[in-house]
Amino acid sequence: MSHTDFAIETQGMTRAFGGVNAVENLDLAIPKGTIYGFLGPNGCGKSTSIRMLTGLLSPTSGEIRVLGETLPGAEEKLRRRIGYMTQKFSLYDNLSVRENLEFVAQIYGLNRRASKLRIAELVTLYDLVGREKQMAGSMSGGQKQRLALAAATLHHPELLFLDEPTSAVDPENRREFWERLFDLCAQGTTILVSTHYMDEAERCHGLAILERGIKRADGSPQQLMAAMGARVVEISGDDLRNLKQSLISESAVLSAAQIGSRLRVLVRSDIEDPLAWLKPRVASRTMEEVRASLEDVFVTCTGERLAGVSKGATDHVA
């Protein structure tokens, strides 16, 4: 791929606050027309990274190119080419749906006729028909989410940033929201979305797993799961709580977590036959090796317990 194929490129992007790196040496290469995810817990650097990529925050060091423009320095050029939906609802509670959209249209310089046509289109597209006069502050979480997405895409941005956009909505609204994102992507919009939901991360074309401002893994969900440095075994039977405590004391076990009536165990990949290795440790309980999940990948490439584990398989597989 050439530079023109990427919507976002960074090298060594770093941001420090008070001598502590919130984001450290982050390298990204996000192809145009894809949905790319930042996956990680609160405080891992997702929002700080997005603020640097939108030009709202200057990096302490490193290089940033967004839609072919270098940041800092091209903020005004990029303003009309990108959209940004913040984690917290940022429209005006005391304005109606239509008034909020009209205000955003003025910010982006749409004339009256273009504004009217675009708002009518968005109201229909995001199921806000009949709510045009409703005050934004009286809307449900899902309705606010749709209004915020309509506002962020009102000017047809080439690149859309979404900072944990589904954190305050129910599963049905989350699923519908992602259908909207795939519609936008199919029309050519590049989307960068931050999340701490594993199921959302699996929907992305590519993603970076972040921990304490450091990129621990980068690639498609399928690549990351295939390259994971562990095998996954599920165990069924009695007294799983005590079995868990026994297994996590073993250096070959990266993680053990109970899921309903099963214990999900991650065994280091250098154990050639995890079932045979586990057999004397689980007594008469039932075992089977199962497919890895993105949550398993997250466990294997983050956390202090993994200090001695080689992460070469997941550091960069894109």
N, C-alpha and C positions, 0 to 999 in steps of 0.2 A: 504493500500500500504506500502511496505517496502522501505528502503532507496534506494535499487537498482532499484526501479521503477521510480525514479525521475532523470531527467537530470540536474536540478538545484534546490538547496535548500539553502535558506538563513534564518538567524535568526538575527533580529536587525541590518541589514546591514545599516550603516550610513556613510556618507561622508560630512565633513564640510570644507568650504573654508572661511578663515578669520573669524571664529567664527559663520558662518551662515551655517545651514544644507541644502545642496543641495539635499540630500537623507536622510530620517530620519526613523530609525527603520523599514526597509522594510523586511517583511517576505514573502518568496516565496516558493512554492512547485510545480514545473512544471514537469508533467509526460513526460516520454520519448515518442517519436513518435507523438507529438502534435504540433500545431501551437499556440503559446501563444503571446498575444499582450500587449504592454504598450501603453495606450491611455492617451493623455493629451496635453496641449498646450506647446509651446516653453518655456523652463525654468522650467518645472515641475520635472526634474530629470531623464528623460528617457535616455539620452545619458550618463550621469554620471553613472547610474546604469549599463548600458551595458559595459562601460569601466571597472567597477569593476569586472563584471562577466567574462570578457575576460582576466583579469589579467593585464590590462594596467594601472590601478589605484588602489592603496591600500585603503581599507576602513579605516575610522577613528576608527570605532568599529563595532562589529558584527561578525557573522560567515558566511562563504560562502563555499559551496560544489558544484563543477561542474563536472559532469560525474564521481562522486565518489571521486574526488580529492579535497583537501582543498586549498583554496586561502586565502592569498598569500602563495607562496611556491611551487606550482606545475605548474607554467607558462610554463616551457619548456616541461613538460609531455603533457600538453594540446594543445600545439601549433599545432601539427599535427592532432588533433582530432576535432578542432573547425574551423569554417570559419567566417569571419567578413566582411560585406559590409557596408562601412561608408556612412554617409549622403551625403557627398561631394564626387564626383567622384575622386578616389584616385590612378588611374592608370596613366601611362605616356602618355600625349598628343602627344609627339613627337616620340612615338613608334607605330608601326602598331599593329593591332589586334593580329596577330600571335606572334610578338615580346613581347607584354605584357604577353600573356599566357605562352610563353616559359620562360620568366623571373620568373613568379610566380611558374612554375613547378620546376625551379632550387632551389627556396627558400625552397620548400617542399621536395627536394631531389629525385625527380623522375628521373630515368635514361632516356637516349635519346629515347629508344624504347617506354617505357611506356608513356613518355611525348608526343611523336608524336601521339600515338594511342588515348590518352585521349583528346588532343587538337582537333584532327579530330572529335571525338565524340561530343565535346562541341560546336564546330563550327556549326555542323549540328543541334544539339539539340536546340541551341539558335538563329537559323536563321541568322548566320553570314557567310554562304557560299558565296564566291565571294568578301567578304570584308576583307579577311585575310591580304592583303597588305595595307589596308586603315589606315591612321593615326587616332589614337583614338580621337585626338583633333578635327577632322573634322566630327565626327559622331553626329547624332541627340541625343536628350535626351533618347529616347527609346532604341536606339542602344547602347549607353553607358551603360544604365542600364542592358541590356542583357550581355554585355561584362563583366561588374563588377560582375554579378551573376555567370557567367562562371568561372571567376577567383576565386571567393570565394568558389566555390564547386569543383574546379579542383582536390583536393586531397581527395575527398569523405569524407567530415567531418561528424562526428556523430551529431554535434550540430552547427547550423548556426545562427549567429546574424546579423540582418538587421536593421540599424538605419535610419528610415524614408526613405526607399529606393525608394519610388514613388513620392517624393515631387516635382520633376521637369519633370514629364511626363504626357501625356494626358490620359483621361479616358480609351481609348481603350488599350493603352499600360499597364495601371495599371491592367486592367482586365486580360490581357494575362499574365502579370507578376505573378498574384496570381494563375493562372492555373499552372504555373511552380512550385510555392511553394507547391501546393497540390500534384503534381507529386513527388517532393522530399520527402514530408511527407509520402506519400504512400510507399516509398522505405525505410522508417525507420528513416529519418532524423528528429531530433527535431529542431524546428525553434522558435526563439524569435524575434519578429518584433515590432519596435516602430512606431507609426503613430499618426496623429491628424485627420485622416479621419474616420468618423463614419462608413461609409459603409465597410471600410477595417476591422475595429475592429469587426464588426458583422460576418466576415468570420472566425475569430479565434475560436479555440476550447475553450480557456479560455483567460481572460485578467484581467489586473489590471488598474484601473483608478487612475492616479496620479495627485496630485495638490500640488504645492510648496514642492515637495519632499516627500509627505506623500501619502500612499496608502489609497484611499477613498473607494474603492470597489474591490472585487476580486471574480471571478466566470465565468461561461460560459455566453455569451450574453443572452441566454434564462433565466438562473437563475436570472441574474441581473434585467432583465425587469420584471420578475414575482415578485421579491421581492421589487420592487421600492415603496417607501413610498408616492406615489401620484397616482391619477387617471387623465386621459387625456381626455379633452373635446375639440372638435372643434366647433367653432361658425362661422356662415355665416350671412351676412347682411350688413347694411350700417354703415358708420362711425366707422370702427373698430379701427382706431387710437385713438380716444377719449375713446372708450370702454377699450382698452388696458391700458391706463393711469389710468382709474378708477379701473380696476381689480387689477393691481399690487400694489395698495395701501392697498389692503385687506390682512390681515395676513394669511388667509387660502389659498391664491394663491402664489405658489412658483415661477411661471414663466408664462409669456404670450408673445407669439411671433407670428407675422403675417407671414403666408405662403400663398402667392398668395391672393386669395379672402377669406381666412379663418383665424381665430385667434385660435391658439393652446394654450390651457390653462392647466397648471398643478395645480391641486387642492389637498391639503393635504389629505392623505388617511383616516384621522380621521373624515372627512366629509362623513357621511354615504351615502348620495345621492347627488352627486355633481351637477346633473342636476337640482334637486329641489332647491338646494342652489343657483345656478346661475340664475334660472328663473327670479326672481324679479330684478336682476341686469343687465340683457341683453335685457329687453323689449321684442319686438316681433321677435327678431332674432332667427334663426334656430340653434339648438344644437344637437350634438350626441357624445356619449362616444366612443373613438377609442382606438386601440391597442397602447401600449407604444412602443417607439423606444429607441435605445441605446443613442441617443442624449438626450432624456428625462431623462434617468438614469443619464447621466453626469450632467445635470442641478440639479437633486435632491440631488446629493451627493457631490457637490462642490459649492463654493461661500459663501460669507459672509452672504447673506440673510438667509442661512440655519443654522445659528449658534444655533438657538433654536430648530432645528428639530432633533429628534432621528435618528441616522444613523445605528441603530443596524441591520436593514434588509439588508443593503448593505455593511457593514464593511467586512464581510467575509462569502460568501455563497458557496464557492467551496467545 
